[in-house]
Amino acid sequence: MIPGRMVLLEHTLPDGEVHFDWLIYRPSAQGVGVVGEVGEARKPIDPEARELLSFRVMKRIDRPAARRFAAERMENHRNLYLAYSGEVSGGRGSVRTVARGLVVQVEEMDGAIAIRALFARASPYLWAGSAGVDGWTFQRGLKLAPLRVEKASADAGFASWHLGDASSNSIGLASDWLSGL
């Protein structure tokens, strides 16, 4: 299993209002974005595909104090937002990455979701979310055991994950991904 990735974007609207977009690229058992057998071509993440599980939140959920928070489910965002900061098209303001992380597991059920993940420089947690009349509510669970990624998965997966053309939009190795802020 190749871990997924997540970002927390600070989204500043044209009127100055600020919220955060929590965007989650689910882990892959199929090896999307990894090099397969020797000589097999990479299958890059499609930057235009709308595969990012997306929630709007009003506070920095990557901080220790964010144990419980409200969220609004949004349409899936394009994969390009895993590595994008700047102006948003259509006059919708601008975004900047404030936190990055790795995702080990996402379980989606009718009206509920469980996400096992960690933000850079933080401990791994289980976030449990449930949908209600007023939107989603997430509760951060207890700390999980440290994440373990087998060397073969890291070498095959993280080294070759990229968006589009690797020379211009490389996400890079896991350590680069997590330390890029």
Phi and psi restraints in degrees (value plus and minus 20) as a CYANA .aco file:
   2 ILE   PHI    -116.3   -76.3
   2 ILE   PSI     102.5   142.5
   3 PRO   PHI     -79.1   -39.1
   3 PRO   PSI     130.7   170.7
   4 GLY   PHI    -106.5   -66.5
   4 GLY   PSI    -193.4  -153.4
   5 ARG   PHI    -151.7  -111.7
   5 ARG   PSI     139.0   179.0
   6 MET   PHI    -165.4  -125.4
   6 MET   PSI     134.3   174.3
   7 VAL   PHI    -155.1  -115.1
   7 VAL   PSI     134.0   174.0
   8 LEU   PHI    -137.7   -97.7
   8 LEU   PSI      95.3   135.3
   9 LEU   PHI    -124.2   -84.2
   9 LEU   PSI     112.8   152.8
  10 GLU   PHI    -102.7   -62.7
  10 GLU   PSI     100.5   140.5
  11 HIS   PHI    -131.1   -91.1
  11 HIS   PSI      92.5   132.5
  12 THR   PHI    -120.9   -80.9
  12 THR   PSI      99.2   139.2
  13 LEU   PHI    -100.6   -60.6
  13 LEU   PSI     142.7   182.7
  14 PRO   PHI     -76.3   -36.3
  14 PRO   PSI     -49.3    -9.3
  15 ASP   PHI    -103.8   -63.8
  15 ASP   PSI     -16.7    23.3
  16 GLY   PHI      74.1   114.1
  16 GLY   PSI     -30.8     9.2
  17 GLU   PHI     -84.6   -44.6
  17 GLU   PSI     123.2   163.2
  18 VAL   PHI    -145.0  -105.0
  18 VAL   PSI     115.8   155.8
  19 HIS   PHI    -161.7  -121.7
  19 HIS   PSI    -199.8  -159.8
  20 PHE   PHI    -142.5  -102.5
  20 PHE   PSI     121.3   161.3
  21 ASP   PHI    -127.4   -87.4
  21 ASP   PSI      98.3   138.3
  22 TRP   PHI    -116.6   -76.6
  22 TRP   PSI      91.4   131.4
  23 LEU   PHI    -136.6   -96.6
  23 LEU   PSI     109.5   149.5
  24 ILE   PHI    -147.1  -107.1
  24 ILE   PSI     100.6   140.6
  25 TYR   PHI    -116.8   -76.8
  25 TYR   PSI      95.7   135.7
  26 ARG   PHI     -84.4   -44.4
  26 ARG   PSI     129.5   169.5
  27 PRO   PHI     -79.6   -39.6
  27 PRO   PSI     137.0   177.0
  28 SER   PHI    -142.7  -102.7
  28 SER   PSI     107.0   147.0
  29 ALA   PHI    -110.9   -70.9
  29 ALA   PSI     -37.9     2.1
  30 GLN   PHI    -106.6   -66.6
  30 GLN   PSI     -28.0    12.0
  31 GLY   PHI      59.8    99.8
  31 GLY   PSI       6.8    46.8
  32 VAL   PHI     -79.2   -39.2
  32 VAL   PSI     111.2   151.2
  33 GLY   PHI      62.7   102.7
  33 GLY   PSI      -7.9    32.1
  34 VAL   PHI    -140.2  -100.2
  34 VAL   PSI     139.3   179.3
  35 VAL   PHI    -102.8   -62.8
  35 VAL   PSI     110.0   150.0
  36 GLY   PHI    -108.3   -68.3
  36 GLY   PSI    -149.0  -109.0
  37 GLU   PHI     -82.9   -42.9
  37 GLU   PSI     139.9   179.9
  38 VAL   PHI     -73.4   -33.4
  38 VAL   PSI     109.9   149.9
  39 GLY   PHI      67.2   107.2
  39 GLY   PSI     -30.7     9.3
  40 GLU   PHI     -97.2   -57.2
  40 GLU   PSI     118.5   158.5
  41 ALA   PHI     -92.0   -52.0
  41 ALA   PSI     134.1   174.1
  42 ARG   PHI     -89.7   -49.7
  42 ARG   PSI     129.6   169.6
  43 LYS   PHI    -133.4   -93.4
  43 LYS   PSI      75.3   115.3
  44 PRO   PHI     -89.2   -49.2
  44 PRO   PSI     138.3   178.3
  45 ILE   PHI     -90.0   -50.0
  45 ILE   PSI     110.1   150.1
  46 ASP   PHI     -95.2   -55.2
  46 ASP   PSI      92.9   132.9
  47 PRO   PHI     -83.7   -43.7
  47 PRO   PSI     -44.5    -4.5
  48 GLU   PHI    -110.5   -70.5
  48 GLU   PSI     -31.6     8.4
  49 ALA   PHI     -89.0   -49.0
  49 ALA   PSI     118.7   158.7
  50 ARG   PHI    -113.3   -73.3
  50 ARG   PSI      59.9    99.9
  51 GLU   PHI    -135.4   -95.4
  51 GLU   PSI     -22.6    17.4
  52 LEU   PHI    -104.5   -64.5
  52 LEU   PSI      94.8   134.8
  53 LEU   PHI     -79.4   -39.4
  53 LEU   PSI     108.2   148.2
  54 SER   PHI    -151.6  -111.6
  54 SER   PSI     111.8   151.8
  55 PHE   PHI    -153.7  -113.7
  55 PHE   PSI     120.3   160.3
  56 ARG   PHI    -115.0   -75.0
  56 ARG   PSI     109.6   149.6
  57 VAL   PHI    -149.3  -109.3
  57 VAL   PSI     138.3   178.3
  58 MET   PHI    -119.4   -79.4
  58 MET   PSI     -25.6    14.4
  59 LYS   PHI    -159.3  -119.3
  59 LYS   PSI     148.9   188.9
  60 ARG   PHI     -91.8   -51.8
  60 ARG   PSI      83.9   123.9
  61 ILE   PHI    -102.3   -62.3
  61 ILE   PSI     -24.1    15.9
  62 ASP   PHI    -104.8   -64.8
  62 ASP   PSI     -23.5    16.5
  63 ARG   PHI    -114.5   -74.5
  63 ARG   PSI     129.9   169.9
  64 PRO   PHI     -76.0   -36.0
  64 PRO   PSI     -52.1   -12.1
  65 ALA   PHI     -90.8   -50.8
  65 ALA   PSI     -35.3     4.7
  66 ALA   PHI    -104.0   -64.0
  66 ALA   PSI      53.2    93.2
  67 ARG   PHI    -107.8   -67.8
  67 ARG   PSI     -49.7    -9.7
  68 ARG   PHI    -160.4  -120.4
  68 ARG   PSI     114.4   154.4
  69 PHE   PHI    -175.5  -135.5
  69 PHE   PSI     133.8   173.8
  70 ALA   PHI    -108.3   -68.3
  70 ALA   PSI     131.0   171.0
  71 ALA   PHI    -166.3  -126.3
  71 ALA   PSI     131.7   171.7
  72 GLU   PHI    -133.9   -93.9
  72 GLU   PSI     103.2   143.2
  73 ARG   PHI     -92.0   -52.0
  73 ARG   PSI     111.4   151.4
  74 MET   PHI    -136.2   -96.2
  74 MET   PSI     149.1   189.1
  75 GLU   PHI     -78.8   -38.8
  75 GLU   PSI     130.2   170.2
  76 ASN   PHI     -75.2   -35.2
  76 ASN   PSI     118.0   158.0
  77 HIS   PHI    -113.5   -73.5
  77 HIS   PSI     142.7   182.7
  78 ARG   PHI     -90.3   -50.3
  78 ARG   PSI     126.8   166.8
  79 ASN   PHI     -79.2   -39.2
  79 ASN   PSI     -45.1    -5.1
  80 LEU   PHI     -79.5   -39.5
  80 LEU   PSI     -42.9    -2.9
  81 TYR   PHI     -91.9   -51.9
  81 TYR   PSI     -27.3    12.7
  82 LEU   PHI     -84.5   -44.5
  82 LEU   PSI     -46.2    -6.2
  83 ALA   PHI    -153.0  -113.0
  83 ALA   PSI       7.8    47.8
  84 TYR   PHI    -139.7   -99.7
  84 TYR   PSI     117.1   157.1
  85 SER   PHI    -156.8  -116.8
  85 SER   PSI     117.9   157.9
  86 GLY   PHI     125.8   165.8
  86 GLY   PSI    -183.5  -143.5
  87 GLU   PHI     -88.4   -48.4
  87 GLU   PSI     122.7   162.7
  88 VAL   PHI    -119.2   -79.2
  88 VAL   PSI     116.4   156.4
  89 SER   PHI     -80.8   -40.8
  89 SER   PSI     140.4   180.4
  90 GLY   PHI      54.6    94.6
  90 GLY   PSI      -0.7    39.3
  91 GLY   PHI      46.1    86.1
  91 GLY   PSI      13.4    53.4
  92 ARG   PHI    -117.4   -77.4
  92 ARG   PSI       0.9    40.9
  93 GLY   PHI      73.8   113.8
  93 GLY   PSI    -170.1  -130.1
  94 SER   PHI    -161.4  -121.4
  94 SER   PSI     138.8   178.8
  95 VAL   PHI    -148.1  -108.1
  95 VAL   PSI     130.9   170.9
  96 ARG   PHI    -163.4  -123.4
  96 ARG   PSI     121.4   161.4
  97 THR   PHI     -93.4   -53.4
  97 THR   PSI     107.3   147.3
  98 VAL   PHI    -133.2   -93.2
  98 VAL   PSI     -37.3     2.7
  99 ALA   PHI    -177.6  -137.6
  99 ALA   PSI     127.5   167.5
 100 ARG   PHI    -148.1  -108.1
 100 ARG   PSI     136.4   176.4
 101 GLY   PHI    -180.1  -140.1
 101 GLY   PSI     156.7   196.7
 102 LEU   PHI    -134.1   -94.1
 102 LEU   PSI     125.7   165.7
 103 VAL   PHI    -139.7   -99.7
 103 VAL   PSI     105.5   145.5
 104 VAL   PHI    -113.6   -73.6
 104 VAL   PSI     -57.5   -17.5
 105 GLN   PHI    -174.0  -134.0
 105 GLN   PSI     120.1   160.1
 106 VAL   PHI    -150.1  -110.1
 106 VAL   PSI     101.1   141.1
 107 GLU   PHI    -134.5   -94.5
 107 GLU   PSI      98.0   138.0
 108 GLU   PHI    -130.1   -90.1
 108 GLU   PSI     108.5   148.5
 109 MET   PHI    -147.1  -107.1
 109 MET   PSI     152.1   192.1
 110 ASP   PHI     -83.1   -43.1
 110 ASP   PSI      89.7   129.7
 111 GLY   PHI      56.8    96.8
 111 GLY   PSI      -9.2    30.8
 112 ALA   PHI    -168.7  -128.7
 112 ALA   PSI     136.8   176.8
 113 ILE   PHI    -171.2  -131.2
 113 ILE   PSI     124.9   164.9
 114 ALA   PHI    -147.0  -107.0
 114 ALA   PSI     110.5   150.5
 115 ILE   PHI    -147.5  -107.5
 115 ILE   PSI      97.6   137.6
 116 ARG   PHI    -119.1   -79.1
 116 ARG   PSI      96.4   136.4
 117 ALA   PHI    -183.5  -143.5
 117 ALA   PSI     153.6   193.6
 118 LEU   PHI    -166.6  -126.6
 118 LEU   PSI     126.0   166.0
 119 PHE   PHI    -109.6   -69.6
 119 PHE   PSI     136.0   176.0
 120 ALA   PHI     -74.2   -34.2
 120 ALA   PSI     123.0   163.0
 121 ARG   PHI      38.7    78.7
 121 ARG   PSI       9.7    49.7
 122 ALA   PHI    -159.1  -119.1
 122 ALA   PSI     148.6   188.6
 123 SER   PHI    -103.8   -63.8
 123 SER   PSI     134.7   174.7
 124 PRO   PHI     -93.6   -53.6
 124 PRO   PSI     120.2   160.2
 125 TYR   PHI    -155.2  -115.2
 125 TYR   PSI     146.4   186.4
 126 LEU   PHI    -127.8   -87.8
 126 LEU   PSI     100.9   140.9
 127 TRP   PHI    -120.6   -80.6
 127 TRP   PSI     105.5   145.5
 128 ALA   PHI    -131.7   -91.7
 128 ALA   PSI     105.7   145.7
 129 GLY   PHI    -142.0  -102.0
 129 GLY   PSI     126.8   166.8
 130 SER   PHI    -157.1  -117.1
 130 SER   PSI     124.2   164.2
 131 ALA   PHI    -108.8   -68.8
 131 ALA   PSI     116.7   156.7
 132 GLY   PHI    -153.5  -113.5
 132 GLY   PSI    -194.0  -154.0
 133 VAL   PHI     -80.2   -40.2
 133 VAL   PSI     -57.1   -17.1
 134 ASP   PHI    -115.6   -75.6
 134 ASP   PSI      -2.4    37.6
 135 GLY   PHI      90.0   130.0
 135 GLY   PSI    -179.5  -139.5
 136 TRP   PHI    -116.1   -76.1
 136 TRP   PSI     127.6   167.6
 137 THR   PHI    -145.6  -105.6
 137 THR   PSI     109.2   149.2
 138 PHE   PHI    -132.5   -92.5
 138 PHE   PSI     121.9   161.9
 139 GLN   PHI    -144.1  -104.1
 139 GLN   PSI     106.8   146.8
 140 ARG   PHI    -104.5   -64.5
 140 ARG   PSI     106.7   146.7
 141 GLY   PHI    -102.7   -62.7
 141 GLY   PSI    -187.1  -147.1
 142 LEU   PHI     -88.1   -48.1
 142 LEU   PSI     139.3   179.3
 143 LYS   PHI     -79.3   -39.3
 143 LYS   PSI     120.1   160.1
 144 LEU   PHI    -115.7   -75.7
 144 LEU   PSI     146.9   186.9
 145 ALA   PHI     -80.5   -40.5
 145 ALA   PSI     132.8   172.8
 146 PRO   PHI     -74.1   -34.1
 146 PRO   PSI     124.2   164.2
 147 LEU   PHI     -90.5   -50.5
 147 LEU   PSI     119.6   159.6
 148 ARG   PHI    -143.4  -103.4
 148 ARG   PSI     105.2   145.2
 149 VAL   PHI    -138.5   -98.5
 149 VAL   PSI     101.5   141.5
 150 GLU   PHI     -81.1   -41.1
 150 GLU   PSI     125.5   165.5
 151 LYS   PHI     -75.8   -35.8
 151 LYS   PSI     -61.0   -21.0
 152 ALA   PHI     -81.9   -41.9
 152 ALA   PSI     -61.0   -21.0
 153 SER   PHI     -86.6   -46.6
 153 SER   PSI     -61.7   -21.7
 154 ALA   PHI     -83.9   -43.9
 154 ALA   PSI     -67.1   -27.1
 155 ASP   PHI     -83.5   -43.5
 155 ASP   PSI     -65.0   -25.0
 156 ALA   PHI     -97.4   -57.4
 156 ALA   PSI     -54.5   -14.5
 157 GLY   PHI    -111.4   -71.4
 157 GLY   PSI     -84.3   -44.3
 158 PHE   PHI     -83.4   -43.4
 158 PHE   PSI     -57.0   -17.0
 159 ALA   PHI     -86.3   -46.3
 159 ALA   PSI     -41.9    -1.9
 160 SER   PHI    -135.7   -95.7
 160 SER   PSI     -18.5    21.5
 161 TRP   PHI     -90.6   -50.6
 161 TRP   PSI     108.9   148.9
 162 HIS   PHI    -176.8  -136.8
 162 HIS   PSI     142.2   182.2
 163 LEU   PHI    -124.4   -84.4
 163 LEU   PSI     103.0   143.0
 164 GLY   PHI      39.3    79.3
 164 GLY   PSI    -150.2  -110.2
 165 ASP   PHI     -98.4   -58.4
 165 ASP   PSI      98.5   138.5
 166 ALA   PHI     -79.8   -39.8
 166 ALA   PSI     -48.5    -8.5
 167 SER   PHI     -92.4   -52.4
 167 SER   PSI     -45.5    -5.5
 168 SER   PHI    -130.4   -90.4
 168 SER   PSI     -43.1    -3.1
 169 ASN   PHI    -149.4  -109.4
 169 ASN   PSI      13.3    53.3
 170 SER   PHI     -84.7   -44.7
 170 SER   PSI     112.9   152.9
 171 ILE   PHI    -103.3   -63.3
 171 ILE   PSI     -56.3   -16.3
 172 GLY   PHI      70.4   110.4
 172 GLY   PSI    -192.0  -152.0
 173 LEU   PHI     -88.9   -48.9
 173 LEU   PSI     139.7   179.7
 174 ALA   PHI     -75.5   -35.5
 174 ALA   PSI     -63.1   -23.1
 175 SER   PHI     -84.4   -44.4
 175 SER   PSI     -58.9   -18.9
 176 ASP   PHI     -85.2   -45.2
 176 ASP   PSI     -62.5   -22.5
 177 TRP   PHI     -78.1   -38.1
 177 TRP   PSI     -66.4   -26.4
 178 LEU   PHI    -100.2   -60.2
 178 LEU   PSI     -43.6    -3.6
 179 SER   PHI    -121.6   -81.6
 179 SER   PSI     -11.8    28.2
 180 GLY   PHI     -95.0   -55.0
 180 GLY   PSI     -18.0    22.0
